[in-house]
Amino acid sequence: MTRLRRSSSPRRTIFILFLLLLAGSAVAAYLLFFESTKPDVEFTGPTIYLGKQGAVSFHARDGESGLRQIIVTLSQGDLEKEIYRLEVARNGFIGTVGLPDKHHTVEISPPDLGFDDGDARLRIITRDFSLGNFLRGNETNLDKEITIDTKPPRITMLHSERYINPGGSGIVMYRVDEEVEGGAVINDHFNPGFLVDETLDDVYIAYFALPFDASEISSAVVEVSDKAGNIASHSFQPIYRAQKYKEDRINVGDGFLSAKMPEFTQYYPDMQGSAVDKYLFANNEIRRLNNERISELCADPHHHRLWEGRFTRMAGSTKAGFADQRTYYYQGAAIDNQVHLGIDIASTRHAEVKAAATGIAIFADYLGIYGNSVILDHGQGVFSLYSHLSRLNAEVGATFNQGDVLGLTGTSGMAGGDHLHFSMLVNGIFVTPVEWWDQHWIDVTIEEPLTEIRFQ
């Protein structure tokens, strides 16, 4: 009897171990093939409105068994349309056998599918390769309420500049029946539009300019788009008035070259060749790079107007005018041609340079041919530039009121004598400062049209 009990004990142990192994295998198989983690899915991009031609972007992922199916539908009332379907083939039996993740954008035209303007619902259905839920897999549904809007905005032109010269500035104002982004496009140059102020939530203003070398106005149009991407445009017709510029002769001497080229070599060590070669490189390539940098800085203007009244001019004598056509001579021979994109004002040595109008400093550093410079953003696309300074008092991000000191005049950059190079820019285009110094021009061009609009 004792012998029988002893012989059955090992069998019982083996049987128990077998059951434990079987149970462990079952648990492992369940965890492996019946995992319960649902797929993750999200809409990407600002899909709140759909226009005539819209797009729906999403990102789905499943790091367990992998994605098996993705379905996107659009519904409105009793109407439901499938706008996207992806079926994934199993690529194995263990681990992630489906698609681990999927980024996709679905192009869609709601009117072509029979949808009307109004509220609608987007739905994304995702399933994975889990054998759970009676072999249907884990499922995640994501809904998003949207608005279908296929009607373009309605533009009403309120005011536009009648005459404009090359190097001149102007404004256009327009009313739109819904919130939009856009502005005025003049000869393919975009000038952003901004709400006039908080009291007029449907009236926009765009400051624009003509480059000094513009030979015509080939096109002038207000273009806007609403939240659904619907586009509207309205042309206007400012009259082009030709402008003559002064021709100027600049003599480049060896003394100037020996004094200036070491400064440029310090900042631009790749300059090669003789002093004249370096000068030509600075006067051309560095000038081009500097102007590109200025244009980049002017690409994101403050949305509100910060200035009032005319811009003030520094006291002193004018040494060079806007858009002077310069020919440079070395030892009696012409070696270069450039255009002077500002006004040079000479006062006393190291004179205080003050903000011409209230603005925010967006640049305060060395800038090649312009030397130590400050750029102020006055809002809505209007900027001022102060160059050749001997000292900088400005810090980027600081607000300066009209008359606040930005620095002192000097000879930094491509300056032969102590003076201020002052420029005005409208959306990155250099314009004549003379207009902005003139209160009558400010009144007629900007203030009176604004007053008229406010009282309409």
Summary of the structure (lengths in Angstrom):
residues: 456
radius of gyration: 34.3
end to end distance: 114.8
largest distance: 130.1
contacts: 1453
relative contact order: 0.10
helix: 21%
strand: 43%
